[in-house]
């Protein structure tokens, strides 16, 4: 089950505005990554259930596309075309004007590929670069907050840190934890973009397999 833990706020409005903006992009990253994983797993499962690929070990994306290619009815073929930066699969009749009839298993896998897997893949390609830029910007903002408070938390008082210094330490520690999450989210989105781009190239080369 997908769960999202929000970033920690400081109680200081001007800082929390930065944190809340970062939260928006952090959540979007986690949601897209989660649904990409779910959609890919569902596509693979649908291909296995329809016996388009062998049951047993988890098939690769290439296995599933090859399964679809091999399952098209005689007199038709699987064509891959570009679609919003990703791929669209089309079953084309070799005889123009001839109605294309396909098995129920192929139709189900075809539907899951487009409605779920390709849909989230295109969302990642569309929104991912802007999310990465935004996360970097928010991380820089958090870094400035940290530098401000970490410098003020060093105590020169022999009796130990003052209440004000302790408060600066609390804020600084929250920012450290928040930055770790923001930086992790950016790496996650970078990785998601690379995965989708690689998948798109593999699918586009189906005619050469």
N, C-alpha and C positions, 0 to 999 in steps of 0.2 A: 504494500500500500504506500502511495506517495505521501510524504510528509515534508513540510518546509519549516525550518526554524529561522525566524527573523533575526536580523542583526541587533546587537545590543545598543540601546539608546543611552545618552549621557545625562539627559535632563537639561541640557543647554541647547536652547532652540536653534541657534545658528549652526551648531554642529549636527544636531539631529536632522536638520533639513538635508544635509549632505548624506547622512546615514540612510535616511528614508529614500532618497533618490537612488542610492546604491542598491538598496533593498529591491527596488522595482526590477532592475536589470539582473540582479542575482537570482531572483525568483524566476524570471523569464528563462534564464539559462538552465536552471534546474528542471523546469517544466519541459522545455524542449528536449533536453538530454534524456529525461525520463521517458517521454512519449516516443522518442526515436528508438530507444531500446525496446520498449513494449511493442511498437509497430513492426519492427524488424523481426522480433521473436514470433509475433502473431502471423506474419507472412510466411515464415519458415514452417510454423506449425500447420498452417493451412495447406501448404504444399505437401507436407508429410501425410496429413489426414486424407488428402485427395489422392495419395499415392503418385504424386508427380515426381517425388524423390523417394529414395529408400528410407524406410523407418529404421529407428535405432539411434545412431549418433546424430547430433544436431547438424543439419546441412549448412553449407555456406551459401551466401547470397548467389554466387555463381552457380552452385548446384540447382538452386530454385529457378533461376532464369533459364538454365539449360533444360530443366524439367518442363517449364512452360513451353519452351521452344519445341521440345520433343512431343508435347501433348497436343499441339494444334492438329486439327483434322486434315486428312489428305486433301490436297488441292488448295491449301492456304499456308501462310507463313507468318512468323512473328517479326514485326518491324519495330525498331526503336527510333524514336524521334526526340529532338530536344524540346523541353517544356519548362519554361521559367527557370532556366539554369540547370534543371535536373533532366529526367528522362520520362518519356511516355511510351507505353507498350501498345502496339496495335496489331490485331490479327487481320491480315489482308488476304483476300481471296486471290488466288493466282489467275483466276478467270474474272476479269473486270465485269461487274454487274451481277456476279453470282452471290447468292446469300451465304454468309459464313455461319456455320453451325458448329458449336463447340460443346465439350463435355461440361457437366455441372461442376466438376472439380476444377477445371481450368477457369471457368467463369468466377468461381468463388475466390481463387487465388488472384486472379486478375483484378477483382474488385478490391480486395484487401491491399494489394500493391498500390493501386491508385488512390483509394479513399483514405488510407491510413499511412502506409510507409512513404509513398512519394509526397503526400501532403505535408508531413512533418519535415521531410528532407528539404522541400522547397522553402518552408518557413525558416529553417536553419540557414540556408543559403541567402535568403532575403534579409533576415534580421540579424544574423550572426555577426557580420562585420561591424555594424553600428553598436551592437551590444558590447563587443570587445573594446571599441573606442570609448564607450561610456564607462565601462568598468575601469579602464585605465585612468580616465579623468577623475572618477570618484576615489580611486586608490590614491592618486596624487593629493586630492583634497584631504583624505584621512591622514596621509603622511604629514601634512602641514600641521594638522591638529596634534598629532603625536609629538612632533618636534617641539611644539609650543609647550605641551604639558610635561614632557619628559625632562625638559630643562628646568622646570619649576618644582619638580618633585625631589630634587637632590637637597637633602637637609644639611645645614651647617650648624644646626643646633645640637649641643652636646646632650641635651635631654631627649633627643630623638626628633622625628618629623613633627611639624606642627599640623594642626587640623587641615589647614589650607594645603599643605604639601601632600597630606594623605589623600585629599580630594583630587589633586592633580594626578596622583598615582593611580587612583581608581579609574579616572578618565583615560589615562594613557594605556592601562591594561585592557580596557574595553576596546580601544582603538586597535591595539595589537591583534586581538582576537578577530575583530571585524575585518581587518586588512587581510588576515590569513584566509578568511572565507571569500573575500572579493578576489584575491589573487588566484585562489583555487578555481573559482567560477570562470575566470578569464581563461585559465588553462583548459578547463572543461569545454568551453565554447570553441577555443582554438582547435582542440582535438575533434570536436563534433564537425566542424567545418571541413577538416582534413578527411574524416571518415566519409562524409557525404560526397565530397569531391572525388575521392577514390572510388566509391560505389558507382557514381555517375559514369566515370571513365570505363569501369569494368562492364557495366550494363551496355554502354554505347558500343562496345566492341563485341557484342554477342554474335554478330555476323561472321566474326573471324574465329570463333571458338570451334 
